[in-house]
Amino acid sequence: MLKKIDTPLGHWIILLSLSLVWGSSFILIKRGLDAFSFEQVAALRLLIAFLCVAILGRKFYRKIPLNSIWALLGTGLIGSAIPAFLFSKAETYLESGLVGMLNVLTPLFTLLIGVLFYKLEVKYAHYLGAFIGVLGTVFLLLPDLQELNGKVLQYSSIVIVATACYGWSANIIKAHLQDLNALQITTLSLTFIGPWAGIYLFSGDFMDVMQNHPKAWSSFGYTALLAISSSALSVIAFNKLIKMTGAVFATSCTYFISIIAILWGILDNEVITIHQIGGFAIIIGGVYLVNKR
């Protein structure tokens, strides 16, 4: 089965599936914030994701690879915990579509961190592709640039830090966790942060919100869907994709995520402009160059 998946077509199927799921995650965060604080959304997301993978990967607790502890802790903290809180915080002010578009910076940070710290060998075309991908996202945002203010830039910087965390985590997995199963990586890395997220969640007023807020259960449902689809199952697939193809190809799914964010915007009665159509074409060109062998 794995041999059938480990083909160029299989890689692209996984990539596009991840893009669809993660492109939808930003609207789910927004719905979670209807009742919960950004801290509660992030902590609940991490706790449910941990419980999910702990069941799926329970066999990996029998023998924990001690020589990989620090790498597992690093990818759990940098690749899951910190971004969960940062993205939730950003969406307390920014629109979910804008946050999804900014997420396109992940491959750029993957390249930069890989070259600086992990001796990643890349070609000029890869740099050019990353630049074009970012340029396409900027082009998508052009109609909104006139409305930028200090607060928008402040919260946008939060998203940028989160994308840098994703890029760093992808390099950790490729460099230090190649010998581990994708489910094993996800299970053990979330084990370091899931229980602490639960303690943090229930030490606050989470139960009061659940009992008294009119949108509590709907927000809980959206956050649970976010946790299971985006923070558990998709992370497993993402880790597998990194091991099969490399960090740069895997993180290039963030280019498509911005397109999914636009489609969610359409469903939310937003209008598609010529800028967005042009941005889509530019981003596709960037994806091609980033993944050029």
N, C-alpha and C positions, 0 to 999 in steps of 0.2 A: 504493500500500500504506500509506504513512504517513498519507494522508488518511483511510483507513478506520480506522486506529488512533486518530487524533486526533479522537475523538468522546467524549461523556460515557461511553458504554458501554465504549469502548476504554480510557479512563482507569481505569475501575474494574476492568477485567480485569487490567490491568498492576498496579494497586495490590494486588489480592488475590493475584496470583501472587507479587509481591514479599513479601507478608506470609507466604505459605506457605514460601517459601525461607528468608527471614531468621528466621522463627519457628523453623525447624529448625536454624539455624546454631548455636544455643547448645548443643544436645545434641552436635553435631559437635565443637565446641570441647572439650567434656567428654571425648569419646572420644579426641581428640588428646592430651589431658593424661594419658592412661593410660600413655604411654611417654615423652612429651617434657615439657620444662619449658615454662612459659608463654611465655618468650622464643622458644623454638624453634617452638612452635605458631604464634605471630604472624609470625615471620620466614619460616617455610616457607609460610604462607598468602599472604603478600605476594609472595614470589618466584614461586610457581606462578601466582598471579593475573596478575602482570606478564608472565610467559612466554606465558600464554594470550592476553592482549589484544595483546601485541606481534606475535603471528602474525595475529590477526584484523584489527588496525589498522595493519599494517606500512606501508601506503601513506601514512600521515600523517607518517612520518618524512622524507618528501621535502621537505615545506615546513612548518616549525614556526612558528606565529604568535608572533613574538618579543614583540609587544605584550601577549600574554596569559600570558607566562612566570610572572609572580609569582602570578597567580590559579590557574594550573595547579599550581604548586608548593604553594600554600596548600591547595587541595582535596585534593591527594595526601597531604600531611602531616596535615592536620586531619581530613579525611574518611575516610582509609584507614589510614595508619600508626599514629597515636596510638590510635584506637579499637581496632585489632587487638590491641595490647599491653595496653590497659586491660581489655578484656573477658576476655582470656585470664588476666590476673592475678586478676580478680575471681572467676573460676570455680575458682581454686585453693582457695577457701573457701566460696563461695556455691553453692547449687544452680542448675543451668542454668535451671530454670523461673522462679526468682525473678529472675535476671538478665534473662531475657526480658521479664518483667513490668515491671521498672524501666525498660526501654528505651522505655516509653510516654511518657517525659518529653521525647522528642525534639521533637515538635511545639510544646511549650511553649517550649523554648529557641529554636526556629525563629522563633516569633512575637516573643519578647522581643528577640532579636538583630536581627531584621528591623526592628522598630519603633525600637530604639535607634540602630542604625548604618546601616541601609539605607533609611530613610524608607518602610518598608512601611506601607501604609494598610489598616487592618483595622477591622471593625465590632465592636460590643459582643458580638454573637452569636459571633464567632470566639473572643474571650477566654473567653466563657462555655463554649463547646464544649471548649476546651483544658482549662479547669478541671474540667469534668465528666469528661473523659477521664482526667485524673490522679486525680480522686476515685474513679472506677471501679476503677482499679488499686489504690488504697489499700484500697478495700473488699475487693478480692480478697485482699489481704495480711492482713486483719484477724485471721484465725486464728493467724497467725504473729507478730503484733506482741508478744504476751506473751513470746515467746522471744528478743526482740531483746537484743543485748548490744553492748558497745563494738566488738568485732571485726566483727560483722555491719554495724554502721553505718559502720565504716571502709571495708569492702569495697564496701558499697552506694554510698558517696560516689565510689568509683572509677568505678562504672557511670554515675553521674550526670554526672561530668566527660566521659565518653565520649559521652553523649547530647548534651551541650552542643557537643561537637566536630561531631557530625553536623548539628546545627542551624546552626552557623556555616558549615560547608561547603556546605550547601544554599543558603544566602543568597549565598555567593560565586559559585556556579554561576549562579544566577538573575540576579545583578547584573552579573557581569563576563564570563560565558562564553556568552552567549546566541547569539553568532554562530558558535559551533563545533558540530560534529556530536557527538552523545552518545558514540559510539565513540571519536571523536578526543579528547574530554575525558578519558575513562577511560584510553585508551592512553598519552597524554602525561603525565597526572598520576601514573600508576603507574610510568612510566619514571623519574621522579625518585627513587622510593623502592625499587623492586624490586631493582635491582642491589645497593644498599647492604644490603638485607635478606639477599640471598644471601651477601654477604661476611661479614656478622655471623653468619649461620647456620653456615657452614663453618669459621669461625675458632674455634668451640667444639668440643664433644664430640658433635656431631650424628652423625657417621659411626660413632663407637663405640656410640652408642645403637642405631643402625640394625643393627649387626652383632651386638649382644649382648642387647638387650632382647627378651623373648618376644612383646611386643605391639607391637613397633616398626612392622611392616608394616601391621598393622590401623590403628594410629594415623596412619601416613602416608597410608593410603587415605582415612580420614575427613577428614584435613586437606586433602588434595588435592580431595576433593569439596566441602569448605567453600570452598576458594579459587576453584575454577572456577564453582560455582553462586552463592556469596554475594558474593565479592570481585571477580569479573570480569563474568560475564554479567548478574547482577542489578544491578550498579553501572551498567552501560551502560543497562539499562532504566530505572533510577532517574533517571539524568541526563537521559534523554529525557523522562521524565514531568515532571521539574522544568521543562524548557523548554516543555512543552506546557501545563502547568497552573499552575505556581508552586510555591514551596518548601513552603508550608503544606499544600496538598493532598497532595503527594508524601510528606512526612514523616508524614502521618496514618496511613500503613500500620503505624506502630509500635503503634497501638491494637490492630490485629488480631494483631500478632506475639505479644502477651501471651496471646491466646486459643490460638494455635498452641502456645505454650509449655505451656499447661495440658493440651492434648491429648497432647503428648509425655509429660507427667507421668502421664496416665492409662495410657499404654502402659508406663510404668515403675512400674505398680501403685500410683499415687497415687489418692486418692479425691476425687471431685467433691463439693463441699459447696454448700449453699444460698448461701453467700457468693460462690462463684465464678459461679454462675448469675446472681445479682443483679449482680455486677460486670460480667458480659458485657453485660447489658441497659443498664447505665449507660454503658459504653464506646461502645456503638452510638449512643446518644443524643449523646454528645460528638462522635463522628465526623460525624454529621449536621450539627451546628451549626458545627463548624470548617470544613466544606466548603460551607456555605450561601452562595450567591452574594449 
